Amino acid sequence: MIKVGEQLPLNITLWKTSKPLDDGTCPIAQKVVSKDLFENKKVVLFAVPGAFTPTCSGKHLPGFLANYDQIKSKGIDNIICIATNDSFVMTYWGKDQKVGDKIQLVSDGNSEFTKKIGLDFDGSAHGMGVGRSLRYAMIVDNAVVKYLGVEKPGQLEVSTAEAILANL
C-alpha cells in the first residue's frame, strides 16, 4: 500500500468523464495520464468502491461537494474522485449527484492505478467483482502523498471531506 511521502504512479492511463450530451447519450471519456492529474498540482484525491452505492452516493461524494469552497480555499487546485467503474457509469453518476465542474470524476476501469498503489480489494463476495478500490482520501502535492486516510470496511471517517480539511 502506498504511504505518506511516496509518489503516485505517473504513467497510468485513466479516463476523465464529461457531461452527458444534450440528447442524453454518454460521450466517450477523455484519456488522461495520471501525471497530468497530479504533477505540479495540489490535489485532493478520494476513491469510492462504487458509483451509485449507498455510502458513496449518500455521504462520501456529497461531503466533498458541500465542502468544496472550503477545500479550494486551502490552496487545492483540484478535487478528484476516482472509482473502478467505467467512464459511462461515472458520467451518469456525476449527473445524478449534480457534480458540475466542481469535482473531476475519473474512471480507473481497468484498476491499473488502484492496483499500482495497493488500494484494491476483491469485492466478489458483494457482487462487485475483483479489482475494486478501497475507500480512501489523500492530499497530494506535486504527485507526493501528504495525507492518506484509508477506511476500514464499512467505515466513513478518515476519508471524509472533514478529515481532509482537518489535515490541510
Backbone torsions as a table, in degrees:
resi	resn	phi	psi	omega
1	MET	NA	136.4	177.6
2	ILE	-60.2	150.6	-177.4
3	LYS	-126.4	162.2	174.5
4	VAL	-56.5	135.3	-179.3
5	GLY	96.7	-13.7	179.3
6	GLU	-92.6	157.5	-179.4
7	GLN	-92.1	139.4	174.6
8	LEU	-69.9	152.0	175.8
9	PRO	-65.5	137.0	-173.6
10	LEU	-109.6	6.1	-175.3
11	ASN	-120.2	23.2	-177.8
12	ILE	-96.9	132.7	175.8
13	THR	-84.2	125.7	177.5
14	LEU	-123.1	-179.8	-177.1
15	TRP	-131.2	117.0	175.6
16	LYS	-85.5	129.7	-179.0
17	THR	-83.1	164.5	176.1
18	SER	-135.6	178.0	-178.4
19	LYS	-75.3	148.5	174.1
20	PRO	-58.5	150.6	179.2
21	LEU	-70.7	166.1	-178.6
22	ASP	-57.1	-30.7	-179.7
23	ASP	-84.6	4.5	176.7
24	GLY	90.2	-8.5	179.0
25	THR	-76.6	161.7	-176.1
26	CYS	-101.1	124.7	179.3
27	PRO	-75.3	159.4	173.6
28	ILE	-68.5	134.7	-179.6
29	ALA	-69.7	160.8	-179.6
30	GLN	-91.7	129.3	175.0
31	LYS	-65.9	140.0	175.2
32	VAL	-144.1	138.6	176.7
33	VAL	-89.3	139.7	-176.2
34	SER	-53.4	-32.1	177.1
35	LYS	-54.5	-40.7	-177.5
36	ASP	-71.0	-21.0	178.6
37	LEU	-84.0	-30.8	-168.5
38	PHE	-118.5	-27.7	-175.4
39	GLU	-70.6	133.6	179.6
40	ASN	59.5	31.2	178.5
41	LYS	-138.8	155.1	170.8
42	LYS	-107.6	118.0	-168.3
43	VAL	-130.2	144.1	165.1
44	VAL	-102.0	123.3	178.1
45	LEU	-116.5	126.0	172.7
46	PHE	-129.9	149.1	-176.3
47	ALA	-123.1	145.4	178.0
48	VAL	-121.7	147.0	176.7
49	PRO	-64.8	-29.3	179.7
50	GLY	-171.0	133.9	173.4
51	ALA	-61.5	149.5	178.2
52	PHE	68.5	6.2	176.0
53	THR	-82.7	157.4	-170.8
54	PRO	-56.3	-52.8	-177.3
55	THR	-70.5	-39.5	-178.9
56	CYS	-63.3	-44.2	-177.9
57	SER	-84.1	-30.1	-175.2
58	GLY	-89.2	-26.8	-174.1
59	LYS	-134.3	-49.3	-169.8
60	HIS	-64.9	-63.5	178.6
61	LEU	-60.8	-45.5	178.9
62	PRO	-58.1	-31.8	177.7
63	GLY	-63.7	-38.9	178.6
64	PHE	-72.3	-34.2	175.3
65	LEU	-64.6	-45.0	-178.1
66	ALA	-65.4	-30.3	-177.0
67	ASN	-104.8	14.2	-176.0
68	TYR	-52.9	-53.6	-176.2
69	ASP	-61.8	-40.7	179.1
70	GLN	-64.9	-42.7	179.8
71	ILE	-64.7	-47.1	-179.6
72	LYS	-62.9	-32.6	-179.7
73	SER	-67.7	-12.8	179.4
74	LYS	-91.0	12.5	177.2
75	GLY	90.1	16.5	179.0
76	ILE	-82.8	128.6	179.3
77	ASP	-75.9	-44.8	-176.6
78	ASN	-144.6	148.1	169.7
79	ILE	-110.9	124.2	-175.7
80	ILE	-122.6	132.0	173.0
81	CYS	-110.1	126.1	179.9
82	ILE	-117.7	143.3	176.4
83	ALA	-147.9	159.0	178.9
84	THR	-86.7	10.4	171.1
85	ASN	-70.5	159.6	176.0
86	ASP	-74.1	165.5	-174.6
87	SER	-65.7	-28.3	179.7
88	PHE	-67.9	-42.9	176.6
89	VAL	-63.3	-43.8	-179.1
90	MET	-63.7	-37.5	178.4
91	THR	-61.1	-48.0	-178.4
92	TYR	-74.3	-26.6	173.8
93	TRP	-66.6	-41.4	177.1
94	GLY	-60.6	-40.7	177.2
95	LYS	-64.8	-47.3	-179.1
96	ASP	-59.8	-38.4	-177.2
97	GLN	-88.8	-1.6	179.2
98	LYS	56.9	46.6	-178.1
99	VAL	-70.2	-35.9	-177.5
100	GLY	59.8	-135.5	-179.5
101	ASP	-99.3	6.5	-174.8
102	LYS	-71.9	-49.5	-176.2
103	ILE	-116.6	130.5	176.1
104	GLN	-80.7	121.0	176.0
105	LEU	-94.1	125.3	-175.1
106	VAL	-124.3	132.3	178.6
107	SER	-96.7	130.1	171.3
108	ASP	-114.8	57.0	-172.6
109	GLY	-57.0	-26.0	178.2
110	ASN	-96.1	2.1	178.9
111	SER	60.6	20.1	-177.8
112	GLU	-65.7	-49.6	-180.0
113	PHE	-64.1	-47.8	-177.6
114	THR	-58.5	-44.5	179.1
115	LYS	-69.0	-39.7	-177.3
116	LYS	-62.4	-34.0	179.2
117	ILE	-92.7	2.2	173.9
118	GLY	72.7	27.8	-178.3
119	LEU	-116.9	34.3	178.0
120	ASP	-102.2	160.3	175.3
121	PHE	-148.2	163.9	178.7
122	ASP	-92.7	109.1	-179.3
123	GLY	-95.9	16.3	-176.9
124	SER	-57.2	-36.5	-178.7
125	ALA	-63.5	-18.0	-179.4
126	HIS	-113.1	12.6	179.3
127	GLY	73.5	19.1	-177.1
128	MET	-101.9	-9.4	179.4
129	GLY	85.7	176.3	-179.6
130	VAL	-89.4	163.6	177.0
131	GLY	74.9	22.7	177.3
132	ARG	-78.0	159.2	178.8
133	SER	-91.1	138.0	167.9
134	LEU	-65.5	159.9	174.4
135	ARG	-81.9	124.2	179.0
136	TYR	-154.5	168.9	170.6
137	ALA	-144.9	147.2	177.8
138	MET	-144.5	154.2	170.5
139	ILE	-104.0	127.6	-175.3
140	VAL	-123.5	128.2	177.2
141	ASP	-121.5	114.3	-177.4
142	ASN	51.1	47.2	175.8
143	ALA	74.0	4.0	179.2
144	VAL	-104.4	132.2	-179.1
145	VAL	-73.5	122.2	179.5
146	LYS	-104.5	-27.0	175.7
147	TYR	-145.0	141.1	176.2
148	LEU	-142.1	120.6	175.9
149	GLY	-120.0	108.9	-179.9
150	VAL	-106.0	126.8	-177.3
151	GLU	-79.2	146.3	167.4
152	LYS	-75.9	155.0	-179.2
153	PRO	-51.8	131.8	177.6
154	GLY	80.5	2.0	-177.0
155	GLN	-104.5	157.5	171.7
156	LEU	-146.3	86.3	-177.0
157	GLU	-136.2	-56.9	-172.7
158	VAL	-87.2	-5.1	-179.5
159	SER	-114.8	13.9	-179.6
160	THR	-78.7	163.3	174.8
161	ALA	-59.9	-36.4	179.1
162	GLU	-64.8	-39.6	177.3
163	ALA	-65.2	-39.6	177.2
164	ILE	-63.3	-47.6	179.3
165	LEU	-58.4	-38.2	179.5
166	ALA	-67.0	-20.3	-178.0
167	ASN	-106.3	2.5	177.4
168	LEU	-87.7	NA	NA
